[in-house]
Amino acid sequence: MSVDIQMENGLTTLNCQGELTIVQIADFKKTITDIMQGSKEVIVDMQKITDMDISCLQLLCSANRTFEQNNTKLTRMGMLTDIMRQTLLDAGYDLGDGCPEAPCENCFWKGDVE
């Protein structure tokens, strides 16, 4: 996995590509944790992710909750790819309703973002 980070005026964009699985998750978590402090809004572009697993889902859901608590916005850029959609379905995530318990105000996975 590689992540290109672009920061400008409180907006941070993470352009991710390659695999985002348990093997890469510790590095990705550190990246997200590091940028959380200096950003008002973070956009994650995952259109070039070639593989992902439930660890990625869990990390981004947890990060989204933490961002919301800190009044910071975390959003996904673009449409759900086939890889994202299949990983969400395999994990039992309801693409229509989102999380069944304590849903986030702005779910990272729900809906497609143009």
C-alpha positions, 0 to 999 in steps of 0.5 A: 500500500502507498498513501500520498498525502496532500495538505492544504488549508486544513484539508487533507487528502489521502490518495491510497493505492494497493492492498489495505489489509491486516498486513498494512493496517498498522502503518495506515492507522499511524498515518490517520492518527498523525493527520488527525491532529492538524486537519479540519477535514480529511478525504480518503480516496480509495479508488486505487485499492486493489484488496482490502479486508475487515481490518480496514473497515474497522479502522476507518469506522473507528477513525470516523467515530473519533473524527466526529468526536473531535469535530473533524470531518472524515469522508470517502472520495468516489463511488464504492468500488467492487472491492469495497462493496464486497468487503462490506457485504462479507463483513455483514455491513448493510449498505442501505442502513449502515451500522445497526448499533450507534450509527455515525452521523456521517457514515464513512461507507454509506452512500456514494460520494461524487 
